[in-house]
Amino acid sequence: MKISDIIILNSEEIRRRSIKVWNGIPKEFYIWKPDNEAMSIIEMVRHVLECEYIYHKIVENRGSVKIMSPWQDRPYTNVSDELNFAQPFHDKFIEAIRSTTEQDFTEVEIIRKEVDQRRKLGDYLLRIGYHESVHTGQMLSYLRTLNIERPKVWD
């Protein structure tokens, strides 16, 4: 198995489980958040999807980049709409990983001076998945707080 295959498998498995959790959220709770400083449920779903797009642009640029997000003026709707909107961007991200050479994963560096971060491309791509995983766990905590049945992610 190639490095790209492993990173894609990891990314797709994380997304599959995120979707499982997100689809288990009743619509009447989309705007709920545990406190005024937190993201609401629908904001967190969008945050995860939009961040993948931003991270992809950072990877393309090999570091920090100022971009105009396609989500910038988009109203919040529902999980299905958010996923449908994000899918073409996700597909491009996966294709970019698929077309990366084995050598690039260990030699290309992603340098983000504003956060004092320097990572090899393979490491950085795995951290993108970790970001989504953390928010999926956070969402499960939201559902527990709301006493909503939590989807089984350990299938």
C-alpha positions in Angstrom: 0.0 0.0 0.0 1.4 3.4 -1.0 1.5 6.4 1.4 -1.2 8.2 -0.6 -3.5 5.1 -0.2 -3.0 5.1 3.6 -3.6 8.9 3.9 -6.7 8.6 1.7 -8.0 5.6 3.6 -7.6 7.5 6.8 -9.3 10.7 5.5 -12.2 8.8 4.0 -12.7 6.7 7.2 -12.7 9.8 9.3 -15.2 11.5 7.0 -17.5 8.4 6.9 -17.7 8.5 10.7 -18.2 12.2 10.9 -21.1 11.9 8.4 -22.6 9.2 10.5 -22.5 11.5 13.6 -23.8 14.5 11.7 -26.7 12.6 10.1 -27.7 11.5 13.6 -28.4 15.1 14.7 -32.0 16.2 14.8 -32.5 19.4 12.8 -34.1 21.2 15.8 -30.7 21.0 17.5 -28.6 22.5 14.6 -28.3 25.9 16.3 -27.6 24.5 19.8 -24.3 25.2 21.5 -23.1 24.5 25.0 -22.2 28.2 25.7 -22.0 31.6 24.0 -18.3 31.1 23.1 -18.8 27.7 21.4 -19.7 26.9 17.8 -23.3 25.7 17.2 -23.7 22.2 15.8 -24.2 23.4 12.2 -21.3 25.9 12.6 -19.1 23.0 13.6 -20.1 20.9 10.7 -19.3 23.8 8.3 -16.1 24.5 10.2 -14.8 21.0 9.5 -15.8 21.0 5.9 -14.5 24.5 5.2 -11.2 23.8 7.1 -10.5 20.9 4.8 -10.8 23.3 1.9 -8.5 25.8 3.6 -6.0 23.1 4.5 -6.0 21.9 0.9 -5.1 25.5 -0.3 -2.3 25.7 2.3 -1.0 22.4 1.0 -1.1 23.6 -2.6 0.8 26.8 -1.5 3.2 24.8 0.7 2.3 27.1 3.5 0.0 30.0 4.5 -2.3 31.5 2.0 -4.9 34.2 2.0 -8.0 32.8 0.3 -11.6 33.7 -0.3 -13.6 30.8 1.1 -16.5 29.6 -1.0 -18.5 29.4 2.3 -17.9 33.1 3.1 -21.4 34.5 2.4 -23.3 31.2 2.4 -26.2 30.9 4.8 -26.4 27.9 7.1 -29.0 25.3 6.1 -28.7 21.7 7.0 -26.1 18.9 7.2 -27.1 17.4 3.8 -26.8 20.7 2.0 -23.4 21.4 3.7 -22.1 18.0 2.6 -23.4 18.4 -0.9 -21.7 21.8 -1.2 -18.4 20.5 0.2 -18.2 17.3 -1.9 -16.6 18.7 -5.0 -13.9 20.3 -2.8 -13.4 17.1 -0.9 -13.0 15.2 -4.2 -10.3 17.6 -5.4 -8.5 17.3 -2.1 -8.5 13.5 -2.3 -7.4 13.7 -6.0 -4.5 16.0 -4.9 -3.4 13.4 -2.4 -3.7 10.6 -4.9 -1.5 12.5 -7.4 1.2 13.3 -4.8 4.5 11.4 -5.3 5.8 9.1 -2.5 8.9 11.3 -2.3 6.8 14.5 -1.8 5.2 13.1 1.4 8.5 13.0 3.2 10.4 15.8 1.5 7.9 18.7 0.8 7.5 21.0 3.8 4.4 23.0 4.7 5.5 26.1 6.5 3.0 28.3 8.3 5.0 31.2 9.8 1.9 32.8 11.5 1.5 29.7 13.8 5.2 28.8 13.9 4.6 25.5 12.2 6.8 23.5 9.9 5.7 20.0 8.9 6.4 17.4 6.3 3.5 17.0 3.8 2.6 13.5 5.0 2.5 14.6 8.6 0.5 17.7 7.7 -2.1 15.7 5.7 -2.6 13.3 8.7 -3.1 16.3 11.0 -5.9 17.5 8.8 -7.7 14.2 9.5 -6.9 14.6 13.2 -8.6 18.1 13.2 -11.8 16.5 11.9 -11.6 13.6 14.3 -11.3 16.0 17.3 -14.4 17.9 16.2 -16.3 14.6 15.7 -15.5 13.7 19.3 -16.6 17.1 20.3 -19.9 16.7 18.5 -20.5 13.4 20.2 -20.0 15.2 23.5 -22.6 17.8 22.4 -25.1 15.0 21.7 -24.4 13.4 25.1 -25.0 16.8 26.8 -28.3 17.0 24.9 -29.2 13.5 25.9 -29.6 12.5 22.2 -28.8 9.0 21.1 -25.3 9.0 19.7 -24.6 7.1 16.4 -22.3 4.1 16.7 -19.0 5.2 15.1 -17.1 2.1 16.2 -18.6 -0.3 13.6 
